[in-house]
């Protein structure tokens, strides 16, 4: 299990109310609510990075135009 660090955070009242309500309705701790929220944020950031990388590859005309990726056929004798 990963070692947990204790931190102190400040939340606006509406967010704290949401955390408390979520915590109670899901029978989990405040820490678990924050962990789930941060994991969702991290997942969203990773998904966005993958979307951007895919868009860059689609925009690069050479990416699919050259399936050999610049390599030329050779034989073992060429080595």
mmCIF file of the N, C-alpha and C atoms, coordinates in Angstrom:
data_MODEL
# 
_entry.id   MODEL 
# 
loop_
_atom_site.group_PDB 
_atom_site.id 
_atom_site.type_symbol 
_atom_site.label_atom_id 
_atom_site.label_alt_id 
_atom_site.label_comp_id 
_atom_site.label_asym_id 
_atom_site.label_entity_id 
_atom_site.label_seq_id 
_atom_site.pdbx_PDB_ins_code 
_atom_site.Cartn_x 
_atom_site.Cartn_y 
_atom_site.Cartn_z 
_atom_site.occupancy 
_atom_site.B_iso_or_equiv 
_atom_site.pdbx_formal_charge 
_atom_site.auth_seq_id 
_atom_site.auth_comp_id 
_atom_site.auth_asym_id 
_atom_site.auth_atom_id 
_atom_site.pdbx_PDB_model_num 
ATOM 1   N N  . UNK A 1 1  ? 0.842   -1.187 0.000   1.00 0.00 ? 1  UNK A N  1 
ATOM 2   C CA . UNK A 1 1  ? 0.000   0.000  0.000   1.00 0.00 ? 1  UNK A CA 1 
ATOM 3   C C  . UNK A 1 1  ? 0.884   1.246  0.000   1.00 0.00 ? 1  UNK A C  1 
ATOM 4   N N  . UNK A 1 2  ? 0.477   2.239  -0.730  1.00 0.00 ? 2  UNK A N  1 
ATOM 5   C CA . UNK A 1 2  ? 1.209   3.488  -0.810  1.00 0.00 ? 2  UNK A CA 1 
ATOM 6   C C  . UNK A 1 2  ? 1.085   4.250  0.501   1.00 0.00 ? 2  UNK A C  1 
ATOM 7   N N  . UNK A 1 3  ? 2.187   4.820  0.926   1.00 0.00 ? 3  UNK A N  1 
ATOM 8   C CA . UNK A 1 3  ? 2.185   5.610  2.156   1.00 0.00 ? 3  UNK A CA 1 
ATOM 9   C C  . UNK A 1 3  ? 1.404   6.897  1.922   1.00 0.00 ? 3  UNK A C  1 
ATOM 10  N N  . UNK A 1 4  ? 0.516   7.202  2.820   1.00 0.00 ? 4  UNK A N  1 
ATOM 11  C CA . UNK A 1 4  ? -0.305  8.411  2.699   1.00 0.00 ? 4  UNK A CA 1 
ATOM 12  C C  . UNK A 1 4  ? 0.317   9.534  3.515   1.00 0.00 ? 4  UNK A C  1 
ATOM 13  N N  . UNK A 1 5  ? 0.231   10.714 2.996   1.00 0.00 ? 5  UNK A N  1 
ATOM 14  C CA . UNK A 1 5  ? 0.691   11.915 3.687   1.00 0.00 ? 5  UNK A CA 1 
ATOM 15  C C  . UNK A 1 5  ? -0.518  12.714 4.134   1.00 0.00 ? 5  UNK A C  1 
ATOM 16  N N  . UNK A 1 6  ? -0.446  13.261 5.317   1.00 0.00 ? 6  UNK A N  1 
ATOM 17  C CA . UNK A 1 6  ? -1.535  14.083 5.829   1.00 0.00 ? 6  UNK A CA 1 
ATOM 18  C C  . UNK A 1 6  ? -1.327  15.514 5.347   1.00 0.00 ? 6  UNK A C  1 
ATOM 19  N N  . UNK A 1 7  ? -2.387  16.106 4.795   1.00 0.00 ? 7  UNK A N  1 
ATOM 20  C CA . UNK A 1 7  ? -2.343  17.495 4.324   1.00 0.00 ? 7  UNK A CA 1 
ATOM 21  C C  . UNK A 1 7  ? -3.570  18.238 4.858   1.00 0.00 ? 7  UNK A C  1 
ATOM 22  N N  . UNK A 1 8  ? -3.463  19.526 4.878   1.00 0.00 ? 8  UNK A N  1 
ATOM 23  C CA . UNK A 1 8  ? -4.591  20.362 5.259   1.00 0.00 ? 8  UNK A CA 1 
ATOM 24  C C  . UNK A 1 8  ? -4.999  21.170 4.039   1.00 0.00 ? 8  UNK A C  1 
ATOM 25  N N  . UNK A 1 9  ? -6.291  21.176 3.737   1.00 0.00 ? 9  UNK A N  1 
ATOM 26  C CA . UNK A 1 9  ? -6.779  21.958 2.609   1.00 0.00 ? 9  UNK A CA 1 
ATOM 27  C C  . UNK A 1 9  ? -7.925  22.845 3.067   1.00 0.00 ? 9  UNK A C  1 
ATOM 28  N N  . UNK A 1 10 ? -8.154  23.894 2.329   1.00 0.00 ? 10 UNK A N  1 
ATOM 29  C CA . UNK A 1 10 ? -9.287  24.780 2.586   1.00 0.00 ? 10 UNK A CA 1 
ATOM 30  C C  . UNK A 1 10 ? -10.224 24.687 1.394   1.00 0.00 ? 10 UNK A C  1 
ATOM 31  N N  . UNK A 1 11 ? -11.506 24.557 1.684   1.00 0.00 ? 11 UNK A N  1 
ATOM 32  C CA . UNK A 1 11 ? -12.513 24.465 0.631   1.00 0.00 ? 11 UNK A CA 1 
ATOM 33  C C  . UNK A 1 11 ? -13.598 25.500 0.867   1.00 0.00 ? 11 UNK A C  1 
ATOM 34  N N  . UNK A 1 12 ? -14.126 26.049 -0.216  1.00 0.00 ? 12 UNK A N  1 
ATOM 35  C CA . UNK A 1 12 ? -15.299 26.920 -0.065  1.00 0.00 ? 12 UNK A CA 1 
ATOM 36  C C  . UNK A 1 12 ? -16.457 26.088 0.502   1.00 0.00 ? 12 UNK A C  1 
ATOM 37  N N  . UNK A 1 13 ? -17.333 26.736 1.244   1.00 0.00 ? 13 UNK A N  1 
ATOM 38  C CA . UNK A 1 13 ? -18.446 26.040 1.904   1.00 0.00 ? 13 UNK A CA 1 
ATOM 39  C C  . UNK A 1 13 ? -19.254 25.153 0.953   1.00 0.00 ? 13 UNK A C  1 
ATOM 40  N N  . UNK A 1 14 ? -19.594 25.620 -0.256  1.00 0.00 ? 14 UNK A N  1 
ATOM 41  C CA . UNK A 1 14 ? -20.373 24.744 -1.142  1.00 0.00 ? 14 UNK A CA 1 
ATOM 42  C C  . UNK A 1 14 ? -19.637 23.447 -1.508  1.00 0.00 ? 14 UNK A C  1 
ATOM 43  N N  . UNK A 1 15 ? -18.323 23.529 -1.709  1.00 0.00 ? 15 UNK A N  1 
ATOM 44  C CA . UNK A 1 15 ? -17.567 22.317 -2.022  1.00 0.00 ? 15 UNK A CA 1 
ATOM 45  C C  . UNK A 1 15 ? -17.485 21.394 -0.813  1.00 0.00 ? 15 UNK A C  1 
ATOM 46  N N  . UNK A 1 16 ? -17.291 21.967 0.354   1.00 0.00 ? 16 UNK A N  1 
ATOM 47  C CA . UNK A 1 16 ? -17.254 21.142 1.559   1.00 0.00 ? 16 UNK A CA 1 
ATOM 48  C C  . UNK A 1 16 ? -18.606 20.471 1.793   1.00 0.00 ? 16 UNK A C  1 
ATOM 49  N N  . UNK A 1 17 ? -19.678 21.187 1.529   1.00 0.00 ? 17 UNK A N  1 
ATOM 50  C CA . UNK A 1 17 ? -21.016 20.586 1.644   1.00 0.00 ? 17 UNK A CA 1 
ATOM 51  C C  . UNK A 1 17 ? -21.157 19.407 0.687   1.00 0.00 ? 17 UNK A C  1 
ATOM 52  N N  . UNK A 1 18 ? -20.659 19.585 -0.530  1.00 0.00 ? 18 UNK A N  1 
ATOM 53  C CA . UNK A 1 18 ? -20.715 18.500 -1.506  1.00 0.00 ? 18 UNK A CA 1 
ATOM 54  C C  . UNK A 1 18 ? -19.899 17.303 -1.028  1.00 0.00 ? 18 UNK A C  1 
ATOM 55  N N  . UNK A 1 19 ? -18.687 17.561 -0.539  1.00 0.00 ? 19 UNK A N  1 
ATOM 56  C CA . UNK A 1 19 ? -17.827 16.476 -0.044  1.00 0.00 ? 19 UNK A CA 1 
ATOM 57  C C  . UNK A 1 19 ? -18.537 15.721 1.070   1.00 0.00 ? 19 UNK A C  1 
ATOM 58  N N  . UNK A 1 20 ? -19.113 16.450 1.997   1.00 0.00 ? 20 UNK A N  1 
ATOM 59  C CA . UNK A 1 20 ? -19.813 15.828 3.126   1.00 0.00 ? 20 UNK A CA 1 
ATOM 60  C C  . UNK A 1 20 ? -21.001 15.011 2.650   1.00 0.00 ? 20 UNK A C  1 
ATOM 61  N N  . UNK A 1 21 ? -21.777 15.567 1.745   1.00 0.00 ? 21 UNK A N  1 
ATOM 62  C CA . UNK A 1 21 ? -22.945 14.859 1.219   1.00 0.00 ? 21 UNK A CA 1 
ATOM 63  C C  . UNK A 1 21 ? -22.516 13.603 0.448   1.00 0.00 ? 21 UNK A C  1 
ATOM 64  N N  . UNK A 1 22 ? -21.489 13.731 -0.362  1.00 0.00 ? 22 UNK A N  1 
ATOM 65  C CA . UNK A 1 22 ? -20.984 12.592 -1.131  1.00 0.00 ? 22 UNK A CA 1 
ATOM 66  C C  . UNK A 1 22 ? -20.446 11.525 -0.191  1.00 0.00 ? 22 UNK A C  1 
ATOM 67  N N  . UNK A 1 23 ? -19.704 11.953 0.783   1.00 0.00 ? 23 UNK A N  1 
ATOM 68  C CA . UNK A 1 23 ? -19.117 11.049 1.770   1.00 0.00 ? 23 UNK A CA 1 
ATOM 69  C C  . UNK A 1 23 ? -20.202 10.231 2.458   1.00 0.00 ? 23 UNK A C  1 
ATOM 70  N N  . UNK A 1 24 ? -21.232 10.904 2.891   1.00 0.00 ? 24 UNK A N  1 
ATOM 71  C CA . UNK A 1 24 ? -22.308 10.224 3.615   1.00 0.00 ? 24 UNK A CA 1 
ATOM 72  C C  . UNK A 1 24 ? -23.104 9.294  2.706   1.00 0.00 ? 24 UNK A C  1 
ATOM 73  N N  . UNK A 1 25 ? -23.383 9.737  1.509   1.00 0.00 ? 25 UNK A N  1 
ATOM 74  C CA . UNK A 1 25 ? -24.194 8.910  0.606   1.00 0.00 ? 25 UNK A CA 1 
ATOM 75  C C  . UNK A 1 25 ? -23.438 7.695  0.067   1.00 0.00 ? 25 UNK A C  1 
ATOM 76  N N  . UNK A 1 26 ? -22.099 7.757  0.089   1.00 0.00 ? 26 UNK A N  1 
ATOM 77  C CA . UNK A 1 26 ? -21.297 6.640  -0.406  1.00 0.00 ? 26 UNK A CA 1 
ATOM 78  C C  . UNK A 1 26 ? -20.581 5.880  0.711   1.00 0.00 ? 26 UNK A C  1 
ATOM 79  N N  . UNK A 1 27 ? -20.814 6.290  1.945   1.00 0.00 ? 27 UNK A N  1 
ATOM 80  C CA . UNK A 1 27 ? -20.212 5.640  3.122   1.00 0.00 ? 27 UNK A CA 1 
ATOM 81  C C  . UNK A 1 27 ? -18.694 5.518  3.005   1.00 0.00 ? 27 UNK A C  1 
ATOM 82  N N  . UNK A 1 28 ? -18.061 6.643  2.672   1.00 0.00 ? 28 UNK A N  1 
ATOM 83  C CA . UNK A 1 28 ? -16.603 6.685  2.593   1.00 0.00 ? 28 UNK A CA 1 
ATOM 84  C C  . UNK A 1 28 ? -16.102 7.892  3.380   1.00 0.00 ? 28 UNK A C  1 
ATOM 85  N N  . UNK A 1 29 ? -14.807 7.947  3.585   1.00 0.00 ? 29 UNK A N  1 
ATOM 86  C CA . UNK A 1 29 ? -14.227 9.054  4.344   1.00 0.00 ? 29 UNK A CA 1 
ATOM 87  C C  . UNK A 1 29 ? -14.032 10.280 3.447   1.00 0.00 ? 29 UNK A C  1 
ATOM 88  N N  . UNK A 1 30 ? -13.790 11.421 4.079   1.00 0.00 ? 30 UNK A N  1 
ATOM 89  C CA . UNK A 1 30 ? -13.483 12.630 3.307   1.00 0.00 ? 30 UNK A CA 1 
ATOM 90  C C  . UNK A 1 30 ? -12.228 12.410 2.476   1.00 0.00 ? 30 UNK A C  1 
ATOM 91  N N  . UNK A 1 31 ? -11.259 11.744 3.065   1.00 0.00 ? 31 UNK A N  1 
ATOM 92  C CA . UNK A 1 31 ? -10.017 11.471 2.334   1.00 0.00 ? 31 UNK A CA 1 
ATOM 93  C C  . UNK A 1 31 ? -10.299 10.671 1.069   1.00 0.00 ? 31 UNK A C  1 
ATOM 94  N N  . UNK A 1 32 ? -11.177 9.692  1.165   1.00 0.00 ? 32 UNK A N  1 
ATOM 95  C CA . UNK A 1 32 ? -11.513 8.888  -0.006  1.00 0.00 ? 32 UNK A CA 1 
ATOM 96  C C  . UNK A 1 32 ? -12.227 9.721  -1.069  1.00 0.00 ? 32 UNK A C  1 
ATOM 97  N N  . UNK A 1 33 ? -13.068 10.652 -0.629  1.00 0.00 ? 33 UNK A N  1 
ATOM 98  C CA . UNK A 1 33 ? -13.745 11.542 -1.583  1.00 0.00 ? 33 UNK A CA 1 
ATOM 99  C C  . UNK A 1 33 ? -12.700 12.353 -2.338  1.00 0.00 ? 33 UNK A C  1 
ATOM 100 N N  . UNK A 1 34 ? -11.752 12.933 -1.615  1.00 0.00 ? 34 UNK A N  1 
ATOM 101 C CA . UNK A 1 34 ? -10.715 13.752 -2.244  1.00 0.00 ? 34 UNK A CA 1 
ATOM 102 C C  . UNK A 1 34 ? -9.841  12.887 -3.144  1.00 0.00 ? 34 UNK A C  1 
ATOM 103 N N  . UNK A 1 35 ? -9.489  11.678 -2.693  1.00 0.00 ? 35 UNK A N  1 
ATOM 104 C CA . UNK A 1 35 ? -8.685  10.782 -3.518  1.00 0.00 ? 35 UNK A CA 1 
ATOM 105 C C  . UNK A 1 35 ? -9.398  10.444 -4.824  1.00 0.00 ? 35 UNK A C  1 
ATOM 106 N N  . UNK A 1 36 ? -10.692 10.143 -4.747  1.00 0.00 ? 36 UNK A N  1 
ATOM 107 C CA . UNK A 1 36 ? -11.457 9.826  -5.959  1.00 0.00 ? 36 UNK A CA 1 
ATOM 108 C C  . UNK A 1 36 ? -11.511 11.027 -6.898  1.00 0.00 ? 36 UNK A C  1 
ATOM 109 N N  . UNK A 1 37 ? -11.693 12.211 -6.339  1.00 0.00 ? 37 UNK A N  1 
ATOM 110 C CA . UNK A 1 37 ? -11.760 13.420 -7.160  1.00 0.00 ? 37 UNK A CA 1 
ATOM 111 C C  . UNK A 1 37 ? -10.429 13.681 -7.850  1.00 0.00 ? 37 UNK A C  1 
ATOM 112 N N  . UNK A 1 38 ? -9.341  13.529 -7.103  1.00 0.00 ? 38 UNK A N  1 
ATOM 113 C CA . UNK A 1 38 ? -8.024  13.757 -7.693  1.00 0.00 ? 38 UNK A CA 1 
ATOM 114 C C  . UNK A 1 38 ? -7.680  12.692 -8.723  1.00 0.00 ? 38 UNK A C  1 
ATOM 115 N N  . UNK A 1 39 ? -8.088  11.455 -8.490  1.00 0.00 ? 39 UNK A N  1 
ATOM 116 C CA . UNK A 1 39 ? -7.853  10.392 -9.469  1.00 0.00 ? 39 UNK A CA 1 
ATOM 117 C C  . UNK A 1 39 ? -8.622  10.691 -10.759 1.00 0.00 ? 39 UNK A C  1 
ATOM 118 N N  . UNK A 1 40 ? -9.864  11.168 -10.624 1.00 0.00 ? 40 UNK A N  1 
ATOM 119 C CA . UNK A 1 40 ? -10.661 11.524 -11.801 1.00 0.00 ? 40 UNK A CA 1 
ATOM 120 C C  . UNK A 1 40 ? -10.006 12.675 -12.567 1.00 0.00 ? 40 UNK A C  1 
ATOM 121 N N  . UNK A 1 41 ? -9.458  13.638 -11.851 1.00 0.00 ? 41 UNK A N  1 
ATOM 122 C CA . UNK A 1 41 ? -8.766  14.762 -12.486 1.00 0.00 ? 41 UNK A CA 1 
ATOM 123 C C  . UNK A 1 41 ? -7.515  14.271 -13.213 1.00 0.00 ? 41 UNK A C  1 
ATOM 124 N N  . UNK A 1 42 ? -6.765  13.401 -12.563 1.00 0.00 ? 42 UNK A N  1 
ATOM 125 C CA . UNK A 1 42 ? -5.565  12.856 -13.186 1.00 0.00 ? 42 UNK A CA 1 
ATOM 126 C C  . UNK A 1 42 ? -5.920  12.038 -14.431 1.00 0.00 ? 42 UNK A C  1 
ATOM 127 N N  . UNK A 1 43 ? -6.963  11.237 -14.355 1.00 0.00 ? 43 UNK A N  1 
ATOM 128 C CA . UNK A 1 43 ? -7.413  10.448 -15.505 1.00 0.00 ? 43 UNK A CA 1 
ATOM 129 C C  . UNK A 1 43 ? -7.832  11.355 -16.659 1.00 0.00 ? 43 UNK A C  1 
ATOM 130 N N  . UNK A 1 44 ? -8.520  12.440 -16.340 1.00 0.00 ? 44 UNK A N  1 
ATOM 131 C CA . UNK A 1 44 ? -8.961  13.382 -17.378 1.00 0.00 ? 44 UNK A CA 1 
ATOM 132 C C  . UNK A 1 44 ? -7.760  14.048 -18.044 1.00 0.00 ? 44 UNK A C  1 
ATOM 133 N N  . UNK A 1 45 ? -6.747  14.397 -17.266 1.00 0.00 ? 45 UNK A N  1 
ATOM 134 C CA . UNK A 1 45 ? -5.535  15.009 -17.825 1.00 0.00 ? 45 UNK A CA 1 
ATOM 135 C C  . UNK A 1 45 ? -4.821  14.028 -18.762 1.00 0.00 ? 45 UNK A C  1 
ATOM 136 N N  . UNK A 1 46 ? -4.725  12.770 -18.360 1.00 0.00 ? 46 UNK A N  1 
ATOM 137 C CA . UNK A 1 46 ? -4.076  11.763 -19.188 1.00 0.00 ? 46 UNK A CA 1 
ATOM 138 C C  . UNK A 1 46 ? -4.862  11.537 -20.477 1.00 0.00 ? 46 UNK A C  1 
ATOM 139 N N  . UNK A 1 47 ? -6.180  11.466 -20.364 1.00 0.00 ? 47 UNK A N  1 
ATOM 140 C CA . UNK A 1 47 ? -7.016  11.284 -21.549 1.00 0.00 ? 47 UNK A CA 1 
ATOM 141 C C  . UNK A 1 47 ? -6.842  12.454 -22.515 1.00 0.00 ? 47 UNK A C  1 
ATOM 142 N N  . UNK A 1 48 ? -6.760  13.664 -21.990 1.00 0.00 ? 48 UNK A N  1 
ATOM 143 C CA . UNK A 1 48 ? -6.556  14.846 -22.839 1.00 0.00 ? 48 UNK A CA 1 
ATOM 144 C C  . UNK A 1 48 ? -5.198  14.770 -23.536 1.00 0.00 ? 48 UNK A C  1 
ATOM 145 N N  . UNK A 1 49 ? -4.173  14.338 -22.819 1.00 0.00 ? 49 UNK A N  1 
ATOM 146 C CA . UNK A 1 49 ? -2.839  14.215 -23.421 1.00 0.00 ? 49 UNK A CA 1 
ATOM 147 C C  . UNK A 1 49 ? -2.855  13.193 -24.557 1.00 0.00 ? 49 UNK A C  1 
ATOM 148 N N  . UNK A 1 50 ? -3.562  12.076 -24.372 1.00 0.00 ? 50 UNK A N  1 
ATOM 149 C CA . UNK A 1 50 ? -3.671  11.080 -25.437 1.00 0.00 ? 50 UNK A CA 1 
ATOM 150 C C  . UNK A 1 50 ? -4.440  11.644 -26.638 1.00 0.00 ? 50 UNK A C  1 
ATOM 151 N N  . UNK A 1 51 ? -5.511  12.404 -26.378 1.00 0.00 ? 51 UNK A N  1 
ATOM 152 C CA . UNK A 1 51 ? -6.265  13.007 -27.486 1.00 0.00 ? 51 UNK A CA 1 
ATOM 153 C C  . UNK A 1 51 ? -5.380  13.965 -28.277 1.00 0.00 ? 51 UNK A C  1 
ATOM 154 N N  . UNK A 1 52 ? -4.589  14.777 -27.559 1.00 0.00 ? 52 UNK A N  1 
ATOM 155 C CA . UNK A 1 52 ? -3.713  15.732 -28.236 1.00 0.00 ? 52 UNK A CA 1 
ATOM 156 C C  . UNK A 1 52 ? -2.637  15.013 -29.046 1.00 0.00 ? 52 UNK A C  1 
ATOM 157 N N  . UNK A 1 53 ? -2.077  13.949 -28.495 1.00 0.00 ? 53 UNK A N  1 
ATOM 158 C CA . UNK A 1 53 ? -1.053  13.193 -29.225 1.00 0.00 ? 53 UNK A CA 1 
ATOM 159 C C  . UNK A 1 53 ? -1.649  12.563 -30.477 1.00 0.00 ? 53 UNK A C  1 
ATOM 160 N N  . UNK A 1 54 ? -2.851  12.016 -30.365 1.00 0.00 ? 54 UNK A N  1 
ATOM 161 C CA . UNK A 1 54 ? -3.508  11.405 -31.524 1.00 0.00 ? 54 UNK A CA 1 
ATOM 162 C C  . UNK A 1 54 ? -3.804  12.464 -32.587 1.00 0.00 ? 54 UNK A C  1 
ATOM 163 N N  . UNK A 1 55 ? -4.226  13.643 -32.160 1.00 0.00 ? 55 UNK A N  1 
ATOM 164 C CA . UNK A 1 55 ? -4.517  14.721 -33.115 1.00 0.00 ? 55 UNK A CA 1 
ATOM 165 C C  . UNK A 1 55 ? -3.246  15.157 -33.833 1.00 0.00 ? 55 UNK A C  1 
ATOM 166 N N  . UNK A 1 56 ? -2.125  15.211 -33.114 1.00 0.00 ? 56 UNK A N  1 
ATOM 167 C CA . UNK A 1 56 ? -0.859  15.584 -33.744 1.00 0.00 ? 56 UNK A CA 1 
ATOM 168 C C  . UNK A 1 56 ? -0.454  14.544 -34.793 1.00 0.00 ? 56 UNK A C  1 
ATOM 169 N N  . UNK A 1 57 ? -0.664  13.277 -34.488 1.00 0.00 ? 57 UNK A N  1 
ATOM 170 C CA . UNK A 1 57 ? -0.309  12.234 -35.455 1.00 0.00 ? 57 UNK A CA 1 
ATOM 171 C C  . UNK A 1 57 ? -1.210  12.304 -36.679 1.00 0.00 ? 57 UNK A C  1 
ATOM 172 N N  . UNK A 1 58 ? -2.516  12.557 -36.455 1.00 0.00 ? 58 UNK A N  1 
ATOM 173 C CA . UNK A 1 58 ? -3.434  12.665 -37.605 1.00 0.00 ? 58 UNK A CA 1 
ATOM 174 C C  . UNK A 1 58 ? -3.090  13.876 -38.464 1.00 0.00 ? 58 UNK A C  1 
ATOM 175 N N  . UNK A 1 59 ? -2.599  14.940 -37.847 1.00 0.00 ? 59 UNK A N  1 
ATOM 176 C CA . UNK A 1 59 ? -2.274  16.160 -38.585 1.00 0.00 ? 59 UNK A CA 1 
ATOM 177 C C  . UNK A 1 59 ? -0.960  16.045 -39.353 1.00 0.00 ? 59 UNK A C  1 
ATOM 178 N N  . UNK A 1 60 ? -0.125  15.095 -38.998 1.00 0.00 ? 60 UNK A N  1 
ATOM 179 C CA . UNK A 1 60 ? 1.166   14.918 -39.654 1.00 0.00 ? 60 UNK A CA 1 
ATOM 180 C C  . UNK A 1 60 ? 0.990   14.044 -40.890 1.00 0.00 ? 60 UNK A C  1 
ATOM 181 N N  . UNK A 1 61 ? 1.047   14.668 -42.053 1.00 0.00 ? 61 UNK A N  1 
ATOM 182 C CA . UNK A 1 61 ? 0.815   13.951 -43.312 1.00 0.00 ? 61 UNK A CA 1 
ATOM 183 C C  . UNK A 1 61 ? 1.835   12.842 -43.527 1.00 0.00 ? 61 UNK A C  1 
ATOM 184 N N  . UNK A 1 62 ? 3.022   12.988 -43.000 1.00 0.00 ? 62 UNK A N  1 
ATOM 185 C CA . UNK A 1 62 ? 4.055   11.975 -43.207 1.00 0.00 ? 62 UNK A CA 1 
ATOM 186 C C  . UNK A 1 62 ? 3.882   10.768 -42.291 1.00 0.00 ? 62 UNK A C  1 
ATOM 187 N N  . UNK A 1 63 ? 3.104   10.910 -41.251 1.00 0.00 ? 63 UNK A N  1 
ATOM 188 C CA . UNK A 1 63 ? 2.986   9.820  -40.293 1.00 0.00 ? 63 UNK A CA 1 
ATOM 189 C C  . UNK A 1 63 ? 2.433   8.562  -40.947 1.00 0.00 ? 63 UNK A C  1 
ATOM 190 N N  . UNK A 1 64 ? 1.371   8.685  -41.722 1.00 0.00 ? 64 UNK A N  1 
ATOM 191 C CA . UNK A 1 64 ? 0.789   7.515  -42.368 1.00 0.00 ? 64 UNK A CA 1 
ATOM 192 C C  . UNK A 1 64 ? 1.228   7.367  -43.827 1.00 0.00 ? 64 UNK A C  1 
ATOM 193 N N  . UNK A 1 65 ? 1.792   8.416  -44.414 1.00 0.00 ? 65 UNK A N  1 
ATOM 194 C CA . UNK A 1 65 ? 2.186   8.357  -45.823 1.00 0.00 ? 65 UNK A CA 1 
ATOM 195 C C  . UNK A 1 65 ? 3.378   7.435  -46.025 1.00 0.00 ? 65 UNK A C  1 
ATOM 196 N N  . UNK A 1 66 ? 4.208   7.262  -45.022 1.00 0.00 ? 66 UNK A N  1 
ATOM 197 C CA . UNK A 1 66 ? 5.400   6.438  -45.148 1.00 0.00 ? 66 UNK A CA 1 
ATOM 198 C C  . UNK A 1 66 ? 5.338   5.324  -44.113 1.00 0.00 ? 66 UNK A C  1 
ATOM 199 N N  . UNK A 1 67 ? 4.711   4.187  -44.480 1.00 0.00 ? 67 UNK A N  1 
ATOM 200 C CA . UNK A 1 67 ? 4.568   3.120  -43.497 1.00 0.00 ? 67 UNK A CA 1 
ATOM 201 C C  . UNK A 1 67 ? 5.898   2.535  -43.046 1.00 0.00 ? 67 UNK A C  1 
ATOM 202 N N  . UNK A 1 68 ? 6.961   2.770  -43.815 1.00 0.00 ? 68 UNK A N  1 
ATOM 203 C CA . UNK A 1 68 ? 8.265   2.252  -43.409 1.00 0.00 ? 68 UNK A CA 1 
ATOM 204 C C  . UNK A 1 68 ? 8.961   3.199  -42.445 1.00 0.00 ? 68 UNK A C  1 
ATOM 205 N N  . UNK A 1 69 ? 8.382   4.388  -42.254 1.00 0.00 ? 69 UNK A N  1 
ATOM 206 C CA . UNK A 1 69 ? 8.927   5.408  -41.351 1.00 0.00 ? 69 UNK A CA 1 
ATOM 207 C C  . UNK A 1 69 ? 10.373  5.752  -41.703 1.00 0.00 ? 69 UNK A C  1 
ATOM 208 N N  . UNK A 1 70 ? 10.628  5.824  -43.019 1.00 0.00 ? 70 UNK A N  1 
ATOM 209 C CA . UNK A 1 70 ? 11.939  6.247  -43.486 1.00 0.00 ? 70 UNK A CA 1 
ATOM 210 C C  . UNK A 1 70 ? 12.954  5.128  -43.600 1.00 0.00 ? 70 UNK A C  1 
ATOM 211 N N  . UNK A 1 71 ? 12.594  3.924  -43.253 1.00 0.00 ? 71 UNK A N  1 
ATOM 212 C CA . UNK A 1 71 ? 13.521  2.806  -43.348 1.00 0.00 ? 71 UNK A CA 1 
ATOM 213 C C  . UNK A 1 71 ? 13.500  2.239  -44.754 1.00 0.00 ? 71 UNK A C  1 
ATOM 214 N N  . UNK A 1 72 ? 14.625  1.749  -45.213 1.00 0.00 ? 72 UNK A N  1 
ATOM 215 C CA . UNK A 1 72 ? 14.687  1.136  -46.536 1.00 0.00 ? 72 UNK A CA 1 
ATOM 216 C C  . UNK A 1 72 ? 14.942  -0.354 -46.380 1.00 0.00 ? 72 UNK A C  1 
ATOM 217 N N  . UNK A 1 73 ? 14.434  -1.143 -47.316 1.00 0.00 ? 73 UNK A N  1 
ATOM 218 C CA . UNK A 1 73 ? 14.666  -2.594 -47.219 1.00 0.00 ? 73 UNK A CA 1 
ATOM 219 C C  . UNK A 1 73 ? 16.179  -2.891 -47.285 1.00 0.00 ? 73 UNK A C  1 
ATOM 220 N N  . UNK A 1 74 ? 16.570  -3.864 -46.516 1.00 0.00 ? 74 UNK A N  1 
ATOM 221 C CA . UNK A 1 74 ? 17.976  -4.266 -46.556 1.00 0.00 ? 74 UNK A CA 1 
ATOM 222 C C  . UNK A 1 74 ? 18.041  -5.769 -46.302 1.00 0.00 ? 74 UNK A C  1 
ATOM 223 N N  . UNK A 1 75 ? 19.195  -6.293 -46.550 1.00 0.00 ? 75 UNK A N  1 
ATOM 224 C CA . UNK A 1 75 ? 19.421  -7.705 -46.255 1.00 0.00 ? 75 UNK A CA 1 
ATOM 225 C C  . UNK A 1 75 ? 20.456  -7.805 -45.151 1.00 0.00 ? 75 UNK A C  1 
ATOM 226 N N  . UNK A 1 76 ? 20.566  -8.981 -44.595 1.00 0.00 ? 76 UNK A N  1 
ATOM 227 C CA . UNK A 1 76 ? 21.542  -9.180 -43.533 1.00 0.00 ? 76 UNK A CA 1 
ATOM 228 C C  . UNK A 1 76 ? 22.951  -8.914 -44.043 1.00 0.00 ? 76 UNK A C  1 
ATOM 229 N N  . UNK A 1 77 ? 23.181  -9.164 -45.325 1.00 0.00 ? 77 UNK A N  1 
ATOM 230 C CA . UNK A 1 77 ? 24.494  -8.948 -45.899 1.00 0.00 ? 77 UNK A CA 1 
ATOM 231 C C  . UNK A 1 77 ? 24.892  -7.472 -45.857 1.00 0.00 ? 77 UNK A C  1 
ATOM 232 N N  . UNK A 1 78 ? 23.894  -6.573 -45.853 1.00 0.00 ? 78 UNK A N  1 
ATOM 233 C CA . UNK A 1 78 ? 24.182  -5.135 -45.810 1.00 0.00 ? 78 UNK A CA 1 
ATOM 234 C C  . UNK A 1 78 ? 24.746  -4.721 -44.461 1.00 0.00 ? 78 UNK A C  1 
ATOM 235 N N  . UNK A 1 79 ? 24.567  -5.555 -43.470 1.00 0.00 ? 79 UNK A N  1 
ATOM 236 C CA . UNK A 1 79 ? 25.014  -5.181 -42.122 1.00 0.00 ? 79 UNK A CA 1 
ATOM 237 C C  . UNK A 1 79 ? 26.472  -5.358 -42.038 1.00 0.00 ? 79 UNK A C  1 
# 
